[in-house]
């Protein structure tokens, strides 16, 4: 039975040198399942709670109010995304969720959102440093290629089901994430599932005081599948939880747009490069255009 590992980041958050044992655990998680839980992430529980409160406040607005800040195009990729507007699995009906995307330029003046974005950026850099060490690269290899903070903070709301879903419709269709890594914060309603290498779907429940981290497509391309970008989805609960709202917050970490994603030389030992080089920005645009 495959399980998602729980990794303690105490050494990182204390500013100590990264232990070899922690690096090995992170390598194994990224190579075998592509997901991990991080304990002691350094992000304040109170700050996370504040952002969830902001999220609920926003999604409680009437639709006409939310639509005034509607997502307009993939070049900007900010604003409100309405119910069924996004189709993560192109073979299924639109997703039963709504979202609000924020980037560095569009954070606004809300102090808690700014602080949360900065905290997520710091944690993402810690994870990227660990990735570099796990791959025997200079420790700032990935950090310097993400220094424009071209990341997206996404507030997500999965409304209660009032009517039966369309055939095959779920809260978020099967997909992999587009960027380097994703930090995920979720409530305890549940529904997130990850596909293992054998094709089995396993639940990813909330573990208190942890952050879920998963590897995205660009790290998979960079590493020639040494680190895997794993398919995941959000299913509709089969019990009374389907009548509850589900909330989550995703922080999508993305390289600078002009960074070329080409197979690392150290990741060509087992097989020749699987993918041709591509600019990070071009890849993100292509995936967003296919999703909306």
Buried (B, 14 or more C-beta within 10 A) or exposed (E): EEEBBEBBBEBBBEEEEBEEEBBEBBBBBBBBBBBBBBBBBBBEEEBBEBBBEBBBEBBEEEEEEBEEBEBEEBEEBBBBBBBBBBBBBEEBBBBBBBBBBBBBEBBEEBEBBEBBBBBBBEBBBBBBBBBBBBBEBEEEBBBEBBEEBBBBBBBBBBBEBEEEEEEEBBBBBBBBBBBBBBBBBBBEBBBBBBBBEEEEBBEBEBBEEBBBBBBBBBBBBBBBBBBBBBBBBBBBBEEEBBEBBBBBBBBBBBBBBEBEBBBBEEBEEEEEBEBEEBBBBEBBBEBBEEBE
